[in-house]
Amino acid sequence: MATIQTTYESITNNTVDGAIICSGATKKIGFYGKVPVAQRAYSSAVHATSALATSASFGATQLAALQEIQSTLIGLGIWATV
């Protein structure tokens, strides 16, 4: 059976405040072998939460799931808000 790696590198330098990766929207970041990219530009037609809430294309459950995904991406700084 293969040995599982159980050690991890901390990027917070052991501080309780956490870490910020990329301090601005133009800074680039990449995950899982993808080329680093900057945050996509804000577009009110796509990114505004009110535009999603008025869509008749989704039922209440689908809309709630979409809004939760959007909130998560905003919280991670991936979804542009301005």
PyMOL Python script that loads the backbone (N, CA, C, O; Angstrom):
from pymol import cmd

cmd.read_pdbstr("""\
ATOM      1  N   MET A   1       0.844  -1.173   0.000  1.00  0.00           N
ATOM      2  CA  MET A   1       0.000   0.000   0.000  1.00  0.00           C
ATOM      3  C   MET A   1       0.891   1.239   0.000  1.00  0.00           C
ATOM      4  O   MET A   1       1.913   1.276   0.686  1.00  0.00           O
ATOM      5  N   ALA A   2       0.496   2.260  -0.779  1.00  0.00           N
ATOM      6  CA  ALA A   2       1.277   3.477  -0.900  1.00  0.00           C
ATOM      7  C   ALA A   2       1.204   4.309   0.381  1.00  0.00           C
ATOM      8  O   ALA A   2       0.184   4.326   1.069  1.00  0.00           O
ATOM      9  N   THR A   3       2.291   4.987   0.683  1.00  0.00           N
ATOM     10  CA  THR A   3       2.328   5.883   1.829  1.00  0.00           C
ATOM     11  C   THR A   3       1.677   7.204   1.442  1.00  0.00           C
ATOM     12  O   THR A   3       1.967   7.756   0.381  1.00  0.00           O
ATOM     13  N   ILE A   4       0.811   7.702   2.288  1.00  0.00           N
ATOM     14  CA  ILE A   4       0.133   8.965   2.039  1.00  0.00           C
ATOM     15  C   ILE A   4       0.903  10.083   2.721  1.00  0.00           C
ATOM     16  O   ILE A   4       1.230   9.995   3.905  1.00  0.00           O
ATOM     17  N   GLN A   5       1.192  11.144   1.957  1.00  0.00           N
ATOM     18  CA  GLN A   5       1.890  12.311   2.500  1.00  0.00           C
ATOM     19  C   GLN A   5       0.967  13.017   3.492  1.00  0.00           C
ATOM     20  O   GLN A   5      -0.162  13.366   3.148  1.00  0.00           O
ATOM     21  N   THR A   6       1.440  13.227   4.713  1.00  0.00           N
ATOM     22  CA  THR A   6       0.603  13.861   5.736  1.00  0.00           C
ATOM     23  C   THR A   6       1.208  15.141   6.294  1.00  0.00           C
ATOM     24  O   THR A   6       0.766  15.627   7.335  1.00  0.00           O
ATOM     25  N   THR A   7       2.209  15.694   5.620  1.00  0.00           N
ATOM     26  CA  THR A   7       2.770  16.960   6.063  1.00  0.00           C
ATOM     27  C   THR A   7       2.367  18.043   5.071  1.00  0.00           C
ATOM     28  O   THR A   7       2.294  17.796   3.867  1.00  0.00           O
ATOM     29  N   TYR A   8       2.109  19.228   5.575  1.00  0.00           N
ATOM     30  CA  TYR A   8       1.648  20.333   4.750  1.00  0.00           C
ATOM     31  C   TYR A   8       2.458  21.569   5.044  1.00  0.00           C
ATOM     32  O   TYR A   8       2.969  21.730   6.152  1.00  0.00           O
ATOM     33  N   GLU A   9       2.580  22.436   4.075  1.00  0.00           N
ATOM     34  CA  GLU A   9       3.286  23.699   4.228  1.00  0.00           C
ATOM     35  C   GLU A   9       2.279  24.781   4.582  1.00  0.00           C
ATOM     36  O   GLU A   9       1.263  24.929   3.902  1.00  0.00           O
ATOM     37  N   SER A  10       2.545  25.527   5.622  1.00  0.00           N
ATOM     38  CA  SER A  10       1.691  26.637   6.025  1.00  0.00           C
ATOM     39  C   SER A  10       2.130  27.896   5.308  1.00  0.00           C
ATOM     40  O   SER A  10       3.311  28.241   5.327  1.00  0.00           O
ATOM     41  N   ILE A  11       1.185  28.593   4.670  1.00  0.00           N
ATOM     42  CA  ILE A  11       1.528  29.846   4.009  1.00  0.00           C
ATOM     43  C   ILE A  11       1.240  31.047   4.891  1.00  0.00           C
ATOM     44  O   ILE A  11       1.415  32.185   4.455  1.00  0.00           O
ATOM     45  N   THR A  12       0.804  30.821   6.115  1.00  0.00           N
ATOM     46  CA  THR A  12       0.448  31.914   7.011  1.00  0.00           C
ATOM     47  C   THR A  12       1.560  32.264   7.991  1.00  0.00           C
ATOM     48  O   THR A  12       1.389  33.156   8.823  1.00  0.00           O
ATOM     49  N   ASN A  13       2.675  31.591   7.910  1.00  0.00           N
ATOM     50  CA  ASN A  13       3.766  31.818   8.856  1.00  0.00           C
ATOM     51  C   ASN A  13       3.291  31.682  10.298  1.00  0.00           C
ATOM     52  O   ASN A  13       3.776  32.370  11.197  1.00  0.00           O
ATOM     53  N   ASN A  14       2.341  30.788  10.497  1.00  0.00           N
ATOM     54  CA  ASN A  14       1.803  30.478  11.820  1.00  0.00           C
ATOM     55  C   ASN A  14       1.155  31.670  12.521  1.00  0.00           C
ATOM     56  O   ASN A  14       1.196  31.767  13.747  1.00  0.00           O
ATOM     57  N   THR A  15       0.558  32.577  11.748  1.00  0.00           N
ATOM     58  CA  THR A  15      -0.166  33.689  12.353  1.00  0.00           C
ATOM     59  C   THR A  15      -1.637  33.327  12.461  1.00  0.00           C
ATOM     60  O   THR A  15      -2.131  32.500  11.695  1.00  0.00           O
ATOM     61  N   VAL A  16      -2.332  33.932  13.393  1.00  0.00           N
ATOM     62  CA  VAL A  16      -3.758  33.651  13.571  1.00  0.00           C
ATOM     63  C   VAL A  16      -4.615  34.457  12.587  1.00  0.00           C
ATOM     64  O   VAL A  16      -5.809  34.194  12.443  1.00  0.00           O
ATOM     65  N   ASP A  17      -4.006  35.438  11.910  1.00  0.00           N
ATOM     66  CA  ASP A  17      -4.762  36.296  11.001  1.00  0.00           C
ATOM     67  C   ASP A  17      -5.063  35.656   9.656  1.00  0.00           C
ATOM     68  O   ASP A  17      -5.956  36.124   8.949  1.00  0.00           O
ATOM     69  N   GLY A  18      -4.351  34.608   9.280  1.00  0.00           N
ATOM     70  CA  GLY A  18      -4.570  33.966   7.992  1.00  0.00           C
ATOM     71  C   GLY A  18      -3.621  34.496   6.941  1.00  0.00           C
ATOM     72  O   GLY A  18      -2.560  35.033   7.261  1.00  0.00           O
ATOM     73  N   ALA A  19      -4.009  34.345   5.676  1.00  0.00           N
ATOM     74  CA  ALA A  19      -3.145  34.754   4.566  1.00  0.00           C
ATOM     75  C   ALA A  19      -3.981  35.327   3.436  1.00  0.00           C
ATOM     76  O   ALA A  19      -5.125  34.919   3.230  1.00  0.00           O
ATOM     77  N   ILE A  20      -3.415  36.259   2.717  1.00  0.00           N
ATOM     78  CA  ILE A  20      -4.026  36.807   1.517  1.00  0.00           C
ATOM     79  C   ILE A  20      -3.145  36.387   0.350  1.00  0.00           C
ATOM     80  O   ILE A  20      -1.933  36.601   0.360  1.00  0.00           O
ATOM     81  N   ILE A  21      -3.765  35.792  -0.643  1.00  0.00           N
ATOM     82  CA  ILE A  21      -3.045  35.426  -1.853  1.00  0.00           C
ATOM     83  C   ILE A  21      -3.506  36.402  -2.931  1.00  0.00           C
ATOM     84  O   ILE A  21      -4.686  36.426  -3.281  1.00  0.00           O
ATOM     85  N   CYS A  22      -2.608  37.185  -3.447  1.00  0.00           N
ATOM     86  CA  CYS A  22      -2.890  38.216  -4.449  1.00  0.00           C
ATOM     87  C   CYS A  22      -3.665  39.357  -3.796  1.00  0.00           C
ATOM     88  O   CYS A  22      -4.821  39.188  -3.407  1.00  0.00           O
ATOM     89  N   SER A  23      -3.038  40.492  -3.682  1.00  0.00           N
ATOM     90  CA  SER A  23      -3.638  41.614  -2.976  1.00  0.00           C
ATOM     91  C   SER A  23      -4.479  42.530  -3.855  1.00  0.00           C
ATOM     92  O   SER A  23      -5.040  43.503  -3.351  1.00  0.00           O
ATOM     93  N   GLY A  24      -4.584  42.258  -5.128  1.00  0.00           N
ATOM     94  CA  GLY A  24      -5.394  43.096  -6.009  1.00  0.00           C
ATOM     95  C   GLY A  24      -5.968  42.286  -7.156  1.00  0.00           C
ATOM     96  O   GLY A  24      -5.495  41.190  -7.456  1.00  0.00           O
ATOM     97  N   ALA A  25      -6.995  42.837  -7.797  1.00  0.00           N
ATOM     98  CA  ALA A  25      -7.689  42.117  -8.863  1.00  0.00           C
ATOM     99  C   ALA A  25      -6.806  41.865 -10.082  1.00  0.00           C
ATOM    100  O   ALA A  25      -7.084  40.958 -10.867  1.00  0.00           O
ATOM    101  N   THR A  26      -5.749  42.654 -10.250  1.00  0.00           N
ATOM    102  CA  THR A  26      -4.877  42.457 -11.405  1.00  0.00           C
ATOM    103  C   THR A  26      -3.757  41.463 -11.135  1.00  0.00           C
ATOM    104  O   THR A  26      -3.047  41.061 -12.056  1.00  0.00           O
ATOM    105  N   LYS A  27      -3.596  41.067  -9.887  1.00  0.00           N
ATOM    106  CA  LYS A  27      -2.596  40.050  -9.553  1.00  0.00           C
ATOM    107  C   LYS A  27      -3.083  38.705 -10.063  1.00  0.00           C
ATOM    108  O   LYS A  27      -4.289  38.490 -10.187  1.00  0.00           O
ATOM    109  N   LYS A  28      -2.172  37.806 -10.357  1.00  0.00           N
ATOM    110  CA  LYS A  28      -2.551  36.532 -10.957  1.00  0.00           C
ATOM    111  C   LYS A  28      -2.362  35.372  -9.994  1.00  0.00           C
ATOM    112  O   LYS A  28      -1.475  35.384  -9.141  1.00  0.00           O
ATOM    113  N   ILE A  29      -3.233  34.355 -10.156  1.00  0.00           N
ATOM    114  CA  ILE A  29      -3.149  33.144  -9.352  1.00  0.00           C
ATOM    115  C   ILE A  29      -3.636  31.971 -10.193  1.00  0.00           C
ATOM    116  O   ILE A  29      -4.519  32.128 -11.036  1.00  0.00           O
ATOM    117  N   GLY A  30      -3.060  30.801  -9.963  1.00  0.00           N
ATOM    118  CA  GLY A  30      -3.473  29.601 -10.688  1.00  0.00           C
ATOM    119  C   GLY A  30      -3.540  28.420  -9.738  1.00  0.00           C
ATOM    120  O   GLY A  30      -2.798  28.365  -8.758  1.00  0.00           O
ATOM    121  N   PHE A  31      -4.422  27.479 -10.022  1.00  0.00           N
ATOM    122  CA  PHE A  31      -4.580  26.279  -9.206  1.00  0.00           C
ATOM    123  C   PHE A  31      -4.563  25.041 -10.090  1.00  0.00           C
ATOM    124  O   PHE A  31      -4.946  25.091 -11.259  1.00  0.00           O
ATOM    125  N   TYR A  32      -4.124  23.952  -9.527  1.00  0.00           N
ATOM    126  CA  TYR A  32      -4.198  22.645 -10.176  1.00  0.00           C
ATOM    127  C   TYR A  32      -3.545  22.637 -11.550  1.00  0.00           C
ATOM    128  O   TYR A  32      -4.096  22.072 -12.495  1.00  0.00           O
ATOM    129  N   GLY A  33      -2.369  23.263 -11.669  1.00  0.00           N
ATOM    130  CA  GLY A  33      -1.617  23.229 -12.909  1.00  0.00           C
ATOM    131  C   GLY A  33      -2.126  24.159 -13.999  1.00  0.00           C
ATOM    132  O   GLY A  33      -1.643  24.101 -15.129  1.00  0.00           O
ATOM    133  N   LYS A  34      -3.087  25.012 -13.684  1.00  0.00           N
ATOM    134  CA  LYS A  34      -3.608  25.956 -14.673  1.00  0.00           C
ATOM    135  C   LYS A  34      -2.742  27.210 -14.703  1.00  0.00           C
ATOM    136  O   LYS A  34      -2.121  27.573 -13.704  1.00  0.00           O
ATOM    137  N   VAL A  35      -2.709  27.862 -15.855  1.00  0.00           N
ATOM    138  CA  VAL A  35      -1.942  29.093 -16.013  1.00  0.00           C
ATOM    139  C   VAL A  35      -2.540  30.177 -15.118  1.00  0.00           C
ATOM    140  O   VAL A  35      -3.755  30.376 -15.135  1.00  0.00           O
ATOM    141  N   PRO A  36      -1.718  30.882 -14.338  1.00  0.00           N
ATOM    142  CA  PRO A  36      -2.243  31.954 -13.487  1.00  0.00           C
ATOM    143  C   PRO A  36      -2.941  33.038 -14.302  1.00  0.00           C
ATOM    144  O   PRO A  36      -2.463  33.438 -15.364  1.00  0.00           O
ATOM    145  N   VAL A  37      -4.069  33.503 -13.794  1.00  0.00           N
ATOM    146  CA  VAL A  37      -4.841  34.564 -14.439  1.00  0.00           C
ATOM    147  C   VAL A  37      -5.291  35.563 -13.398  1.00  0.00           C
ATOM    148  O   VAL A  37      -5.348  35.255 -12.208  1.00  0.00           O
ATOM    149  N   ALA A  38      -5.611  36.771 -13.856  1.00  0.00           N
ATOM    150  CA  ALA A  38      -6.146  37.812 -12.981  1.00  0.00           C
ATOM    151  C   ALA A  38      -7.650  37.607 -12.833  1.00  0.00           C
ATOM    152  O   ALA A  38      -8.270  36.898 -13.625  1.00  0.00           O
ATOM    153  N   GLN A  39      -8.232  38.236 -11.808  1.00  0.00           N
ATOM    154  CA  GLN A  39      -9.677  38.167 -11.602  1.00  0.00           C
ATOM    155  C   GLN A  39     -10.379  38.757 -12.825  1.00  0.00           C
ATOM    156  O   GLN A  39      -9.944  39.776 -13.363  1.00  0.00           O
ATOM    157  N   ARG A  40     -11.453  38.121 -13.258  1.00  0.00           N
ATOM    158  CA  ARG A  40     -12.198  38.632 -14.402  1.00  0.00           C
ATOM    159  C   ARG A  40     -12.793  39.988 -14.063  1.00  0.00           C
ATOM    160  O   ARG A  40     -13.133  40.267 -12.914  1.00  0.00           O
ATOM    161  N   ALA A  41     -12.912  40.830 -15.093  1.00  0.00           N
ATOM    162  CA  ALA A  41     -13.450  42.175 -14.892  1.00  0.00           C
ATOM    163  C   ALA A  41     -14.919  42.109 -14.495  1.00  0.00           C
ATOM    164  O   ALA A  41     -15.638  41.189 -14.885  1.00  0.00           O
ATOM    165  N   TYR A  42     -15.355  43.093 -13.718  1.00  0.00           N
ATOM    166  CA  TYR A  42     -16.745  43.173 -13.277  1.00  0.00           C
ATOM    167  C   TYR A  42     -17.645  43.577 -14.437  1.00  0.00           C
ATOM    168  O   TYR A  42     -17.310  44.481 -15.203  1.00  0.00           O
ATOM    169  N   SER A  43     -18.772  42.915 -14.563  1.00  0.00           N
ATOM    170  CA  SER A  43     -19.796  43.265 -15.545  1.00  0.00           C
ATOM    171  C   SER A  43     -21.130  43.224 -14.823  1.00  0.00           C
ATOM    172  O   SER A  43     -21.537  42.164 -14.346  1.00  0.00           O
ATOM    173  N   SER A  44     -21.818  44.351 -14.731  1.00  0.00           N
ATOM    174  CA  SER A  44     -23.077  44.385 -13.989  1.00  0.00           C
ATOM    175  C   SER A  44     -24.113  43.450 -14.597  1.00  0.00           C
ATOM    176  O   SER A  44     -24.975  42.941 -13.881  1.00  0.00           O
ATOM    177  N   ALA A  45     -24.044  43.217 -15.896  1.00  0.00           N
ATOM    178  CA  ALA A  45     -24.998  42.315 -16.544  1.00  0.00           C
ATOM    179  C   ALA A  45     -24.807  40.867 -16.098  1.00  0.00           C
ATOM    180  O   ALA A  45     -25.747  40.073 -16.130  1.00  0.00           O
ATOM    181  N   VAL A  46     -23.598  40.531 -15.687  1.00  0.00           N
ATOM    182  CA  VAL A  46     -23.294  39.150 -15.287  1.00  0.00           C
ATOM    183  C   VAL A  46     -23.124  39.001 -13.787  1.00  0.00           C
ATOM    184  O   VAL A  46     -23.599  38.029 -13.200  1.00  0.00           O
ATOM    185  N   HIS A  47     -22.452  39.954 -13.165  1.00  0.00           N
ATOM    186  CA  HIS A  47     -22.050  39.809 -11.772  1.00  0.00           C
ATOM    187  C   HIS A  47     -23.029  40.357 -10.744  1.00  0.00           C
ATOM    188  O   HIS A  47     -22.933  39.992  -9.572  1.00  0.00           O
ATOM    189  N   ALA A  48     -23.950  41.203 -11.123  1.00  0.00           N
ATOM    190  CA  ALA A  48     -24.868  41.798 -10.152  1.00  0.00           C
ATOM    191  C   ALA A  48     -25.822  40.746  -9.597  1.00  0.00           C
ATOM    192  O   ALA A  48     -26.458  40.016 -10.356  1.00  0.00           O
ATOM    193  N   THR A  49     -25.917  40.672  -8.289  1.00  0.00           N
ATOM    194  CA  THR A  49     -26.788  39.668  -7.670  1.00  0.00           C
ATOM    195  C   THR A  49     -28.253  39.938  -7.977  1.00  0.00           C
ATOM    196  O   THR A  49     -29.045  38.999  -8.054  1.00  0.00           O
ATOM    197  N   SER A  50     -28.629  41.196  -8.153  1.00  0.00           N
ATOM    198  CA  SER A  50     -30.033  41.509  -8.440  1.00  0.00           C
ATOM    199  C   SER A  50     -30.451  40.981  -9.802  1.00  0.00           C
ATOM    200  O   SER A  50     -31.610  40.612  -9.987  1.00  0.00           O
ATOM    201  N   ALA A  51     -29.535  40.936 -10.755  1.00  0.00           N
ATOM    202  CA  ALA A  51     -29.861  40.421 -12.087  1.00  0.00           C
ATOM    203  C   ALA A  51     -30.188  38.932 -12.023  1.00  0.00           C
ATOM    204  O   ALA A  51     -31.052  38.455 -12.757  1.00  0.00           O
ATOM    205  N   LEU A  52     -29.512  38.210 -11.164  1.00  0.00           N
ATOM    206  CA  LEU A  52     -29.782  36.776 -11.021  1.00  0.00           C
ATOM    207  C   LEU A  52     -31.115  36.529 -10.333  1.00  0.00           C
ATOM    208  O   LEU A  52     -31.834  35.592 -10.679  1.00  0.00           O
ATOM    209  N   ALA A  53     -31.442  37.364  -9.365  1.00  0.00           N
ATOM    210  CA  ALA A  53     -32.650  37.159  -8.570  1.00  0.00           C
ATOM    211  C   ALA A  53     -33.923  37.404  -9.360  1.00  0.00           C
ATOM    212  O   ALA A  53     -34.989  36.934  -8.962  1.00  0.00           O
ATOM    213  N   THR A  54     -33.839  38.129 -10.472  1.00  0.00           N
ATOM    214  CA  THR A  54     -35.039  38.410 -11.248  1.00  0.00           C
ATOM    215  C   THR A  54     -35.221  37.432 -12.399  1.00  0.00           C
ATOM    216  O   THR A  54     -36.182  37.552 -13.159  1.00  0.00           O
ATOM    217  N   SER A  55     -34.326  36.474 -12.542  1.00  0.00           N
ATOM    218  CA  SER A  55     -34.402  35.536 -13.658  1.00  0.00           C
ATOM    219  C   SER A  55     -35.579  34.580 -13.485  1.00  0.00           C
ATOM    220  O   SER A  55     -35.755  33.976 -12.427  1.00  0.00           O
ATOM    221  N   ALA A  56     -36.378  34.451 -14.536  1.00  0.00           N
ATOM    222  CA  ALA A  56     -37.498  33.506 -14.522  1.00  0.00           C
ATOM    223  C   ALA A  56     -37.054  32.130 -15.006  1.00  0.00           C
ATOM    224  O   ALA A  56     -37.856  31.199 -15.079  1.00  0.00           O
ATOM    225  N   SER A  57     -35.774  32.009 -15.334  1.00  0.00           N
ATOM    226  CA  SER A  57     -35.256  30.749 -15.867  1.00  0.00           C
ATOM    227  C   SER A  57     -34.973  29.710 -14.789  1.00  0.00           C
ATOM    228  O   SER A  57     -34.747  28.541 -15.102  1.00  0.00           O
ATOM    229  N   PHE A  58     -34.984  30.124 -13.517  1.00  0.00           N
ATOM    230  CA  PHE A  58     -34.641  29.226 -12.424  1.00  0.00           C
ATOM    231  C   PHE A  58     -35.801  29.084 -11.457  1.00  0.00           C
ATOM    232  O   PHE A  58     -36.542  30.038 -11.219  1.00  0.00           O
ATOM    233  N   GLY A  59     -35.956  27.895 -10.903  1.00  0.00           N
ATOM    234  CA  GLY A  59     -36.887  27.712  -9.801  1.00  0.00           C
ATOM    235  C   GLY A  59     -36.229  28.210  -8.528  1.00  0.00           C
ATOM    236  O   GLY A  59     -35.045  28.548  -8.535  1.00  0.00           O
ATOM    237  N   ALA A  60     -36.978  28.261  -7.436  1.00  0.00           N
ATOM    238  CA  ALA A  60     -36.454  28.787  -6.169  1.00  0.00           C
ATOM    239  C   ALA A  60     -35.246  27.995  -5.678  1.00  0.00           C
ATOM    240  O   ALA A  60     -34.280  28.579  -5.186  1.00  0.00           O
ATOM    241  N   THR A  61     -35.292  26.674  -5.806  1.00  0.00           N
ATOM    242  CA  THR A  61     -34.182  25.845  -5.330  1.00  0.00           C
ATOM    243  C   THR A  61     -32.934  26.062  -6.164  1.00  0.00           C
ATOM    244  O   THR A  61     -31.835  26.173  -5.620  1.00  0.00           O
ATOM    245  N   GLN A  62     -33.091  26.124  -7.477  1.00  0.00           N
ATOM    246  CA  GLN A  62     -31.940  26.340  -8.362  1.00  0.00           C
ATOM    247  C   GLN A  62     -31.362  27.733  -8.144  1.00  0.00           C
ATOM    248  O   GLN A  62     -30.144  27.909  -8.138  1.00  0.00           O
ATOM    249  N   LEU A  63     -32.228  28.715  -7.967  1.00  0.00           N
ATOM    250  CA  LEU A  63     -31.763  30.077  -7.729  1.00  0.00           C
ATOM    251  C   LEU A  63     -30.999  30.163  -6.411  1.00  0.00           C
ATOM    252  O   LEU A  63     -29.965  30.826  -6.333  1.00  0.00           O
ATOM    253  N   ALA A  64     -31.507  29.497  -5.379  1.00  0.00           N
ATOM    254  CA  ALA A  64     -30.819  29.497  -4.079  1.00  0.00           C
ATOM    255  C   ALA A  64     -29.438  28.856  -4.205  1.00  0.00           C
ATOM    256  O   ALA A  64     -28.473  29.349  -3.620  1.00  0.00           O
ATOM    257  N   ALA A  65     -29.334  27.769  -4.957  1.00  0.00           N
ATOM    258  CA  ALA A  65     -28.045  27.104  -5.151  1.00  0.00           C
ATOM    259  C   ALA A  65     -27.086  28.016  -5.912  1.00  0.00           C
ATOM    260  O   ALA A  65     -25.913  28.123  -5.556  1.00  0.00           O
ATOM    261  N   LEU A  66     -27.582  28.667  -6.952  1.00  0.00           N
ATOM    262  CA  LEU A  66     -26.758  29.581  -7.732  1.00  0.00           C
ATOM    263  C   LEU A  66     -26.272  30.751  -6.879  1.00  0.00           C
ATOM    264  O   LEU A  66     -25.111  31.148  -6.974  1.00  0.00           O
ATOM    265  N   GLN A  67     -27.151  31.300  -6.051  1.00  0.00           N
ATOM    266  CA  GLN A  67     -26.758  32.410  -5.182  1.00  0.00           C
ATOM    267  C   GLN A  67     -25.744  31.965  -4.132  1.00  0.00           C
ATOM    268  O   GLN A  67     -24.862  32.741  -3.763  1.00  0.00           O
ATOM    269  N   GLU A  68     -25.857  30.727  -3.645  1.00  0.00           N
ATOM    270  CA  GLU A  68     -24.881  30.212  -2.681  1.00  0.00           C
ATOM    271  C   GLU A  68     -23.520  30.058  -3.341  1.00  0.00           C
ATOM    272  O   GLU A  68     -22.498  30.393  -2.742  1.00  0.00           O
ATOM    273  N   ILE A  69     -23.497  29.562  -4.554  1.00  0.00           N
ATOM    274  CA  ILE A  69     -22.231  29.444  -5.295  1.00  0.00           C
ATOM    275  C   ILE A  69     -21.638  30.822  -5.512  1.00  0.00           C
ATOM    276  O   ILE A  69     -20.439  31.022  -5.317  1.00  0.00           O
ATOM    277  N   GLN A  70     -22.463  31.768  -5.912  1.00  0.00           N
ATOM    278  CA  GLN A  70     -21.994  33.126  -6.140  1.00  0.00           C
ATOM    279  C   GLN A  70     -21.443  33.730  -4.844  1.00  0.00           C
ATOM    280  O   GLN A  70     -20.384  34.358  -4.862  1.00  0.00           O
ATOM    281  N   SER A  71     -22.132  33.553  -3.744  1.00  0.00           N
ATOM    282  CA  SER A  71     -21.668  34.087  -2.456  1.00  0.00           C
ATOM    283  C   SER A  71     -20.333  33.476  -2.060  1.00  0.00           C
ATOM    284  O   SER A  71     -19.464  34.166  -1.527  1.00  0.00           O
ATOM    285  N   THR A  72     -20.168  32.190  -2.318  1.00  0.00           N
ATOM    286  CA  THR A  72     -18.907  31.521  -2.007  1.00  0.00           C
ATOM    287  C   THR A  72     -17.780  32.092  -2.852  1.00  0.00           C
ATOM    288  O   THR A  72     -16.694  32.361  -2.338  1.00  0.00           O
ATOM    289  N   LEU A  73     -18.028  32.279  -4.147  1.00  0.00           N
ATOM    290  CA  LEU A  73     -17.000  32.835  -5.029  1.00  0.00           C
ATOM    291  C   LEU A  73     -16.671  34.279  -4.656  1.00  0.00           C
ATOM    292  O   LEU A  73     -15.512  34.684  -4.746  1.00  0.00           O
ATOM    293  N   ILE A  74     -17.667  35.061  -4.239  1.00  0.00           N
ATOM    294  CA  ILE A  74     -17.417  36.426  -3.767  1.00  0.00           C
ATOM    295  C   ILE A  74     -16.573  36.384  -2.502  1.00  0.00           C
ATOM    296  O   ILE A  74     -15.626  37.158  -2.362  1.00  0.00           O
ATOM    297  N   GLY A  75     -16.908  35.484  -1.578  1.00  0.00           N
ATOM    298  CA  GLY A  75     -16.156  35.354  -0.328  1.00  0.00           C
ATOM    299  C   GLY A  75     -14.703  34.963  -0.560  1.00  0.00           C
ATOM    300  O   GLY A  75     -13.822  35.355   0.205  1.00  0.00           O
ATOM    301  N   LEU A  76     -14.454  34.197  -1.603  1.00  0.00           N
ATOM    302  CA  LEU A  76     -13.094  33.790  -1.933  1.00  0.00           C
ATOM    303  C   LEU A  76     -12.354  34.839  -2.763  1.00  0.00           C
ATOM    304  O   LEU A  76     -11.152  34.715  -2.999  1.00  0.00           O
ATOM    305  N   GLY A  77     -13.073  35.870  -3.202  1.00  0.00           N
ATOM    306  CA  GLY A  77     -12.443  36.910  -4.006  1.00  0.00           C
ATOM    307  C   GLY A  77     -12.333  36.542  -5.473  1.00  0.00           C
ATOM    308  O   GLY A  77     -11.634  37.217  -6.229  1.00  0.00           O
ATOM    309  N   ILE A  78     -13.014  35.482  -5.889  1.00  0.00           N
ATOM    310  CA  ILE A  78     -12.936  35.025  -7.271  1.00  0.00           C
ATOM    311  C   ILE A  78     -13.960  35.735  -8.133  1.00  0.00           C
ATOM    312  O   ILE A  78     -13.698  36.009  -9.305  1.00  0.00           O
ATOM    313  N   TRP A  79     -15.120  36.038  -7.574  1.00  0.00           N
ATOM    314  CA  TRP A  79     -16.216  36.701  -8.300  1.00  0.00           C
ATOM    315  C   TRP A  79     -16.070  38.205  -8.095  1.00  0.00           C
ATOM    316  O   TRP A  79     -16.129  38.687  -6.964  1.00  0.00           O
ATOM    317  N   ALA A  80     -15.879  38.943  -9.180  1.00  0.00           N
ATOM    318  CA  ALA A  80     -15.693  40.391  -9.088  1.00  0.00           C
ATOM    319  C   ALA A  80     -16.971  41.052  -8.585  1.00  0.00           C
ATOM    320  O   ALA A  80     -18.069  40.672  -8.991  1.00  0.00           O
ATOM    321  N   THR A  81     -16.833  42.037  -7.704  1.00  0.00           N
ATOM    322  CA  THR A  81     -17.999  42.741  -7.161  1.00  0.00           C
ATOM    323  C   THR A  81     -18.005  44.214  -7.497  1.00  0.00           C
ATOM    324  O   THR A  81     -18.992  44.892  -7.212  1.00  0.00           O
ATOM    325  N   VAL A  82     -16.966  44.730  -8.081  1.00  0.00           N
ATOM    326  CA  VAL A  82     -16.922  46.141  -8.516  1.00  0.00           C
ATOM    327  C   VAL A  82     -16.073  46.263  -9.758  1.00  0.00           C
ATOM    328  O   VAL A  82     -15.907  47.363 -10.286  1.00  0.00           O
TER     329      VAL A  82
END
""", "prot")
cmd.dss("prot")
cmd.show_as("cartoon", "prot")
cmd.util.cbc("prot")
cmd.orient("prot")
